[in-house]
Amino acid sequence: METVLNNYIWSACYLVVLVGLSAYGIHRWSIIYLFLRHIRRDVQPRGRFDELPSVTVQLPIFNEYYVVRRLLNSVAKLDYPREKLQIQVLDDSTDETREVVGAECERLRSQGLDIVHLHRSDRTGFKAGALENGLRTATGEFIFILDADFVPQPEVLQQAIHYFTDEKIGMVQMRWGHLNRNSSLLTRIQAMFLDGHLLLEQTARCRSGRFFNFNGTAGIWRRKAIEDAGGWQHDTLTEDLDLSYRSQLAGWKFEFLPDIVIPAELPPDMNGFKSQQHRWTKGSIQTCKKMLGTIWRADIPLILKVEATMHLTSNFGYLLLALLCVLMLPQTMSAHHTSGAWRTWLVDLPIFFATTVSIATFYICAQRHLNPRGWLRDMILLPMLLSLAIGMSVNNAKAVLEALLNHHTGFNRTPKYGSAASSRSTKRRAYLPMRSLLPVVEILFGVYFAYCTSKAIMAGQITSVPFLLLFFVGFSYVAFKSALSWLPSLPPVSATPAAA
């Protein structure tokens, strides 16, 4: 009797976690619906400026030796009147990047470009602090922000600036492209992840009138929209998300331009990707804690409050996914006590449709829109995409818990290597991602799911095997790629910063 009761308790816990994940899956279906409903609506500027406004381009950098020259060369080619353009290099670097930037700025100034090199001796506030510091001396009415690994085409500023003829527009966000999309399996999957977010989510939210966020780069702000919202604040790791909500709550409108693409570099190694995801996940939960009460007290429509809640809490899904991993074995062992046709039709299939099918449809929809002729080739990677999302759950659940427990961590940059990205020997030791013990946990989860898979096979639960294999492959892949950083690094060889 006690064993049967325990089985039902484990099954109930498992079901509660699945219901939580299903709620986010249902929300994902709503995003797909809004995207398909609005994607064909053409969005054009309300008018055109008779005289172009002044723009400050802000380039926040920290130890970007490999890519900073490429960045400065591309920004110098922006097609915009020189007398209307100011460039600020917001440099917090502690390595040779500072000397490279100084020399490049001197060269570009000699060519008539208004470019200033603002170096800070400390990183107070990290990126938000650098942006705040630069804003004090910025001369532009509009602020164009680019991270170090972005390579803007000359025409992007001219294409986007005219959307600000609508005086209610406070920010215009352009879509990210991927310079190294086809470099490896990892970068191809990352590109699919970002395409889903940067196309489906941003388009759906923007064109349906929901709140959406500045992505931290490849966007232009109206300076007054920043100031009205209280300026850059650095009490979260996602200053972009935080400012976005404060600005929209202050009454400013945002515009997303999916057809204007600025390419950037994807993290070429697993630990760089994990560091980036950890920062984004933790920062979003910090912003959730900071802003959710304000959002619900605000005088805005209920639909905006609900959508903002789903958006800001979405990374709790990683915590639920980690709990699901822990509960998988007890559920596998007790399933024969609680299985049956009624459960399959009333529980398993609806949850499968809300979770796994919604994720697959989400990314299929993005790739089909971006690559109508070749999207089927990318769909071969869909099982691996699902596995990688699962494998990242421990890393990102840790970030959620750190945010909930107010555990302080610094702003860990995502290493960027430019043309040196493919060669381990060219990476400077200081630029390699920090090592951690998480791969040990991920290896243990890989072993755990190998055991769960064998138990399911022995119990005759063949339909569970493909699902369990996604978990096994995901954790094994993430652990293996992460552990590669433990190997002794080869001595660094002479490398030059990436050129344009």
URZI-V571966 format. One record per run of one state. SS is the DSSP state (h for helix, s for strand, l for the rest). FROM is the first residue (numbers start at 0). TO is the last residue. Records with the same first field share a line. If there is no record, write none. Layout:
SS->FROM-TO ; FROM-TO
This chain:
l->0-0 ; 38-53 ; 61-66 ; 76-80 ; 91-95 ; 110-113 ; 119-124 ; 135-140 ; 145-149 ; 151-154 ; 165-167 ; 178-183 ; 207-217 ; 228-237 ; 249-251 ; 264-268 ; 297-300 ; 313-314 ; 338-339 ; 370-373 ; 391-391 ; 404-416 ; 420-422 ; 426-427 ; 431-436 ; 458-460 ; 486-499
h->1-37 ; 67-75 ; 81-83 ; 96-109 ; 125-134 ; 155-164 ; 184-206 ; 222-227 ; 238-248 ; 269-296 ; 301-312 ; 315-337 ; 340-369 ; 374-390 ; 392-403 ; 417-419 ; 423-425 ; 428-430 ; 437-457 ; 461-485
s->54-60 ; 84-90 ; 114-118 ; 141-144 ; 150-150 ; 168-177 ; 218-221 ; 252-263
